[in-house]
């Protein structure tokens, strides 16, 4: 069993999702939401992201940290800001000595929906179903939960292939 913190980085809205993996490939929802940085200057927004993720790590004590990789969209400036939001998120996890795992957007969608080209609504729906949530999570929170679910599936698959029964923070048994 491991608590996983998933992060969907953004310079204005960073989604987060925390799940607990249970025996038998089951997952339990813990919390999710969005870090809204407001309209300040970029350094202030990055500080807000860093401090908020640090607080989440201290509050929920995850054993694993999963984050979406940067993708290049149409706007290079947006991609750079996204990269900076990722950077401060990763530093927050690294300072807490968490193992950091990065996943491509297509891999996340493939793991959760079964289609690497799925749209946001499909991801929201599948996250709701997989975690047995009473309603659809907000889009950025759903993406963060999907990242955590992707990591849980990846870990379970690796453990299964290795013929191991469990995996705990750096140790297999």
C-alpha positions in Angstrom: 0.0 0.0 0.0 1.3 3.4 -0.9 -0.1 6.9 -0.9 0.5 8.7 -4.2 0.4 12.4 -4.8 -0.3 13.3 -8.5 0.3 16.7 -9.8 -1.0 18.4 -13.0 1.2 21.5 -13.1 0.1 24.8 -14.4 1.3 28.4 -13.7 -2.2 29.6 -12.9 -4.0 26.4 -11.8 -2.1 23.3 -10.6 -4.3 20.3 -10.0 -3.5 17.8 -7.2 -4.8 14.4 -6.3 -4.0 12.0 -3.5 -4.9 8.3 -3.6 -4.0 5.3 -1.6 -3.2 2.0 -3.4 -4.7 -1.0 -1.6 -4.2 -4.8 -2.0 -5.6 -6.3 -5.2 -5.0 -3.3 -7.5 -7.7 -1.3 -5.6 -7.4 2.4 -5.1 -8.9 4.7 -2.5 -9.6 8.4 -3.0 -8.1 10.6 -0.3 -8.4 14.2 -1.6 -8.0 16.4 -4.7 -8.3 20.0 -5.7 -6.6 22.9 -7.3 -3.9 25.3 -6.3 -5.0 28.6 -7.7 -2.2 31.1 -7.9 -4.1 34.3 -8.8 -2.9 37.0 -11.1 0.4 37.9 -9.4 3.8 37.9 -11.1 5.2 34.6 -12.1 7.7 34.3 -9.2 4.9 34.9 -6.7 2.8 32.2 -8.4 5.7 29.7 -8.4 6.2 30.3 -4.7 2.5 29.7 -4.1 2.8 26.4 -6.0 5.9 25.3 -4.1 4.5 26.2 -0.7 1.1 24.5 -1.4 2.7 21.3 -2.6 5.0 21.3 0.4 2.0 21.6 2.6 0.2 18.8 0.8 3.2 16.5 1.3 3.4 17.4 5.0 -0.3 16.9 5.5 -0.9 13.6 3.5 2.6 12.0 3.8 2.7 10.4 0.3 5.3 7.8 -0.4 5.3 8.5 -4.2 5.1 11.6 -6.3 3.9 11.5 -9.9 3.8 14.5 -12.3 2.9 15.1 -15.9 5.8 15.7 -18.3 5.9 18.9 -20.3 4.3 18.9 -23.7 5.0 21.4 -26.4 1.7 23.2 -27.3 1.2 26.0 -29.8 2.6 28.6 -27.5 6.3 28.4 -26.4 5.8 30.9 -23.7 3.1 28.8 -22.1 5.3 25.7 -22.3 8.1 27.6 -20.5 5.8 28.7 -17.7 4.4 25.1 -17.4 8.0 23.9 -17.2 8.7 26.3 -14.3 5.6 25.2 -12.5 6.7 21.6 -12.9 10.2 22.5 -11.7 9.0 24.0 -8.4 6.6 21.1 -7.9 9.5 18.6 -8.4 11.7 20.6 -6.0 9.0 20.5 -3.3 8.9 16.7 -3.7 12.7 16.3 -3.9 13.2 18.3 -0.7 10.9 15.9 1.1 12.9 12.9 -0.3 10.0 11.5 -2.3 10.6 9.3 -5.3 9.6 11.3 -8.4 7.9 9.7 -11.4 7.1 11.5 -14.7 4.4 10.5 -17.2 3.6 11.7 -20.7 0.0 13.0 -21.2 -0.7 10.2 -23.7 0.5 7.5 -21.3 -1.7 8.9 -18.6 -4.8 8.9 -20.8 -4.0 5.4 -22.0 -3.7 4.1 -18.5 -6.9 5.6 -17.3 -9.2 5.7 -20.3 -7.6 3.1 -22.6 -7.1 5.7 -25.3 -4.1 8.0 -25.5 -6.1 10.6 -27.4 -8.9 10.9 -24.8 -10.4 14.3 -24.1 -10.7 15.9 -20.6 -14.4 14.8 -20.2 -13.4 11.1 -20.8 -10.6 11.4 -18.2 -13.0 13.0 -15.7 -15.6 10.3 -16.2 -13.1 7.4 -15.8 -11.5 9.0 -12.7 -14.9 9.3 -11.2 -15.7 5.6 -12.0 -12.3 4.2 -11.0 -12.3 6.0 -7.6 -16.1 5.7 -7.0 -16.5 9.4 -6.6 -20.1 10.8 -6.1 -19.6 13.4 -8.9 -17.2 14.5 -11.6 -14.0 16.0 -10.2 -12.9 19.5 -11.5 -10.9 19.0 -14.7 -7.4 19.9 -13.3 -8.0 17.8 -10.2 -9.2 14.9 -12.4 -6.0 15.2 -14.4 -3.9 15.0 -11.2 -5.9 12.0 -10.0 -5.4 10.4 -13.4 -1.6 10.9 -13.0 -1.7 9.2 -9.6 -3.8 6.4 -11.1 -1.4 6.0 -14.0 1.5 5.7 -11.5 -0.5 3.1 -9.4 -1.1 1.0 -12.5 2.5 1.3 -13.6 3.8 0.2 -10.2 1.3 -2.7 -10.1 2.4 -3.8 -13.5 6.1 -3.7 -12.7 5.6 -5.5 -9.4 3.5 -8.2 -11.2 6.1 -8.6 -13.9 8.9 -9.0 -11.4 6.9 -11.6 -9.5 6.9 -9.6 -6.3 4.1 -9.4 -3.8 4.7 -5.8 -2.6 6.7 -2.7 -3.2 7.5 -0.2 -0.4 9.5 2.9 -1.0 12.6 1.6 -2.6 12.3 -2.0 -1.3 10.7 -4.9 -3.0 9.7 -8.1 -1.3 
